Amino acid sequence: MIGIFASASFGLIPFFTLPVMEIGVSKGTIIFYRFLFSALIIGLLSFFRKKNLKVPKKAIPSVFALAMMYVGSAMFLFWGFYYMPSGVATVIHFLYPVFLVIILAIFYRQRISPVSLLAIIMAILGVSFIMDVWGEGSGGIETFGLIVVALSAFAYALYIVIVQHSPVKSVSGSVLTFWVMLLAAGIVWIIENLTQGGLTQIPQLEEWLYIVGLALIPTVLSNLALVVAIRSIGSTAASVLGAMEPLTAMAVGIIVFDEPVYTLTFSGILLILCAVTLIITSGVIERSSFYGRIAGLVRKK
């Protein structure tokens, strides 16, 4: 249950974000307060638990790079909400494991397995359905919107690569999250001041409650729950349950914001979810006896 809660709560980002964006608050302002409040909450939890928040000097450049990637991922995702239904945007963002496989293959010479290759093909086909490149007239999204949200997924994939292949591997999750959130808030503040002349004023208590909810539920609580889920059921199972994130976002978009979903779009979404699940479970699949028998038959031919 904790794994389902962790992934489903991630999918509540549009629920807390769209009402604030609709009254004219900039995406940068929302993201700034999300990161700032998240850092404050984690900092307070660490203080009461008497946890040391120091980061090794050699890890500082990597932490800054992580903050940059986190800002990019959030900015591009929220930007994508202007161009497509929030549920569809979240599904495309969920393509980050596909980008991760490609990045690791190019820069770290990791082999793309047949299962991962099949998943990449399925993901491309799924995106083509969502964009309606087949000319079915089923509400395809704009190319620019797709690029924006794909950049969000790519930035998050780079975030994971940095975590896996840098000195931050030795830093605990809560300490790393605190500094990434705090630095990310500072980066967004600078961007907003340079490009928008400052943060947008948030007029009412209701919008503040949405922003606090955004920082608390789909950011702090979901990250903490994910750690607990990984420890209790394992990283692979927790990652598979991560499919609840786009499904929750889709449900919120349809039920709360009355977002349309067309048959071809839904088919593309299912293909993407299946593709990502294949990539996440590729190691388990390739170690199975069934996969071994199939591979043996192919080699004989």
N, C-alpha and C positions, 0 to 999 in steps of 0.2 A: 504493500500500500504506500509506503514512504517513497518508493521509486516513482509510482504513478503521480503522487502529489508533487514531487520535484519537477517532473517534466510538464505536467499539466499547468502548474503555476507559472512556468516560463511562458506558456502560451497565453497568459492573461495580459501580456504587455499591451496589445491594442486596446483592451478594455480600459486600462488606466490612462492611455496616451491619447487616443482619438478625441475624447471629449474636451481635453485641454487644447489640442491643436485646432479644433473646430472654432474656438473663440478667438483665434489669432495669436496664441502664444507660440513663439518660434520653437522649432524642434531642438535647437541648441540650448534654449533655456530649460526645456523639459529634461534634456539629457544632463545638463549641468547639475540641476537639483537632484536628479536621480542618483548620480554618482556621489555627490556631496553627502546627501543623507545616508546613502549606503555605507560610505566610509565612516561617517560618524557613528552609525549603529554598530558596525563591526569594531570600531575603536573602543566604544563603551563596553561591548561584550568582552573584548580582550582585556580591558582595564579591570573589570570585575573578576575575570578569571586569572588576573595577574600574569598575563601572557606578554612576553617580550616581543615588541614589534620591530626590532632591529633587523636590517637586511645587510648581508655581507657586501663590502664595497665592490667586489668583482661582479655582483649581480645587479648593481644599480643601473647600468646601461640597458640591460635586458628588461628590467622592470619598466623603464621609460619607454622602450620599444613596445612592450605589451600594452602600456597605457595608450600609445598612439594607435595600435591595432584595434583596441577596444573602442576608442572614440570613432575610428573609421567605420567599424562594424555597426555601431549604434546609429551614427549619423546617416549612413547609406540606407539602413533599414527604415528609419523614420522618414527619410526622404522618399523612399519607395511607397509609403502609405499615401502619398499625393497622387500616384500614378496607377494604382491598382487596389483591389480589395485587400484589406490587411491580412486576411487569412491566406490568400494566394502569395502575398509578399513573404509571410512567415514560412510557407512551404518552400519557396525558392531559397530563402536564407538557410533552410535546413539542408541544402545541397553542400554545406561546408565539408562533410566527409569525402565527397567526390573530389573537391578541390584539394583536400589534404592528401589523398592518394596520388594525385597528379604532381603536386609540389614535391612530395617525398621521392617520387620516381625520377623527376628531373634533377633535383638538387642533391639528393642523398642516395641515388642509384638503387632505390628499393624497387624490386620487381613488381610489376602489375600482374597479379594472378588472373587466371581466366574468369574467376568469379567477380573480381573487381572490374575487369574489362566489360563483362556483361552488364554490371551495374552502371558503368559509365554510359554505355549505349542506351540503357533503359532511361537514365536520367536525361540524356539529350533528347530522346524521343518524348519524354514527359514534358520537357520545356517546350518542344515544338507544338505539342497539343495545347499547352497553356497559351502560347502566342498565336495559335490558330494559323500556322503557316500553311496548313492544308486547304485554307480557303473555305472552311465550312460555315463561316459567319457566326461563330459561337462566342462572341465577346472576347476576342483575343486581346492581350495587353500590348502596350507600346514597347518598341524595342528599347527606347531610352530607359523606361521604367525597369525593364528586365536587367539592363546593364547595371543600373544603380543598385538593385537588390543583390545581383550576382557579386558586385564588389563588396557588399556587406558580408556575404558568405566567404568570399576570398580572404577578406581581412580577418575573419574569425578563424579560418584555416591557418593563416600565418600566425595568429595568436597561439594556436595549439602547437605549431611547429617550434616556436620560440620557447614555449614551456618545456617541450620535450628535448630540445637540443641547445640548452643554454645553462648558465650557472644557477638559474632560478629553480632548477630541479631540487635543490637542497633546501629551498625555502618552504615553510609550511603553507598550506592552502589559505588559511585565514589571514596570515601576515601578507602574503602575496596579494590577495584580493583587496585588503585594506589600502596598500600603497598604489595598486593599479587604479582603484576607484578614486583615490585622492588626487593622484597625478592627472588622471583623465578629466576630473572636474576642473582642474587648473588649466589644462589644455583647451577644453571647451570654452572656458571663460575668456581666454585670450582670443580664440577664434571669433566668438560672438562680439567682443569689443572691437576687433579689427574689421569685421565684415558687416556687422549690424549696428555698431555704435553702442553696444551694451546689451544686457539681458532684457527680455520683454517683461513688462509688469504683469504680475498675476493678480487679477482684480478681486476675486472672491474666495471665501473659505472652501467652497466646494472644490475648486480647482487645486487648492493646496492639499486637500485630502486625497485627491486622485494622485498627485505627485508623491506624497508620502506613501500611499499604497503601492505605487510603482516601485519605489525604493525598497519597501519592506517585503512585499509578497513575491513578485517575479524576479527579484534580485537577491536580497539577503536570505530570506527563508528558503527559496528554491535552491540556492547554492549550498546552504547548510544541509538541506534535505538530500541533495544529490550526493554529498560526501557520506552521509549515513547510509544511503541506498547502496553505494558502491561497496562500502564495508560489509553490508549485510547480504547482498545478493550478487556482488561481483560487478566489475566494470562493463562487461559485455551485456549482461542482462539489463543493467541500468541504462546503457546506451540504447538498447532496443526499445525500452520503455520511453525513451526520449521522443519516440514518434507521437506521444501524447501531446507534445508541444504544438506542432502545426495543426493537429486535429482539434485541440482546444481553441486555438486561434481561429480556425475555420468556423467552429461552432459559435464562438463569440461574435464573429463577423456576421454570420447568418441570422442568429437569434437577436442579438442586441442592436446591430447596426444595419440590419436588413440588406446585407451585401449579396449580390446575385452570384450564383454558381451554375455554370452551364455544363452540359454533359461532357463535352470535349475537355473542358477545364478540369472537371472532376476526374476524368480518365488520366489526364496528365499528372494530377496530384497523386493519384494512386501509384502510378509508375515511379514517380520520384520517391515516395515513401518506401516502396518495395526496393528500389535501387539503393537507397541509403541503408535500409535494413540488411541488404545483401553485403554491403561493404563492411558494416559493423560486425556481422557474423561470419565474414569470409574466412577468418582463421579457424573457427569452429567447423565450418563446412568442409574446408580443405583437409582437416584432420580426421574427418569421419570416414568410416569404412566404405560407405556408399560412394562418396566422392572418389576414393581410391580405386574402387572397381570400375567406375565410369572412365576415369583417367587411364586405367590399364587397357580397357577396350579400345579407347581412342588411339593409344600408342601402338597397339597391335595392328590396327588398320593402316 
